[in-house]
């Protein structure tokens, strides 16, 4: 009767698990998952969205990264950290199924948990609201032993202990944190073993975890031909006979950048022009659908329109600035001419007012002026223009009889010094 009841309970549990898994055909059921129960997230929360994004990234990235990936999603208080890895004693198909179905399984068995760890028959999955530490978790989730011929003390001495030493040394040195090896068990048999850690652990942490499991196996299964122990950081298994080991594939390398052509090859020969088109590129262009072509045309048209608008605005701005500058120069020149004319009129008025001109006191110099043999006589307006209306910036010095200015006679292309005499009642001579 008791056996019948036990069988009934087992069947019911199995039926519940199958019914729960029917909602997601890819779901992989975890073995004894560890789920947090406080500060749970809710449906629609940012943490839930980040967790879904992380699970998608983990499963996809692990396939291209040798069946292992550690990453994050989101930022701030809702950032999620995760890790997933396949065990090497399972084949590629089993690994792909576990990578694809483990996230759905842990979400079903740990609803709302912000932190969870789960081991599966083929892989291990962890996620947390805090960074996953790169230190070994020395606890274990489950252990199992193989029934059969007990291990004699002589067998332990000649096979088990040397095998464990090989595995410890190998997993410490391996960049994959994985080692499998064998040791002679009898004249016709070998003992095989596998040691594996998650790849975020360094050699020291991995060795610590494996050595801890070796001690546990020795205590739990001292006289069995096989045994295994599995946790969230490492995995150790041994048995008499061969283990079916599948090493993870190397990570997928990004495509190499195209080699740069030497400068000489970019210069076409005179009179000869040709074009090279890669066949693969042609095939890709042909395979583009009409929607891509329309989007490309719209993007190109938008880009050209933007460039034309920018060039037009720049040109108009330049012409406006140039026009304003030319108008300013013209007005300044007109003002200078007007000032020179006013000074000339004022000068003539002053000369008439003083009752004479330049040659009243020196008739001999006037004769020389008329004959063209003496110094050249300049009108006041010419001297005012030459000195920029006797500007203070052109003033060279000042004496008792007047000030000396620097000037430039454009008609003679000559730099001169001009003295302007003081006194309003005397005749002024420059």
Order of alpha helices (4+ residues) and beta strands (2+ residues): alpha-beta-alpha-beta-beta-alpha-beta-beta-beta-alpha-beta-beta-alpha-beta-beta-alpha-alpha-alpha-alpha-beta-beta-beta
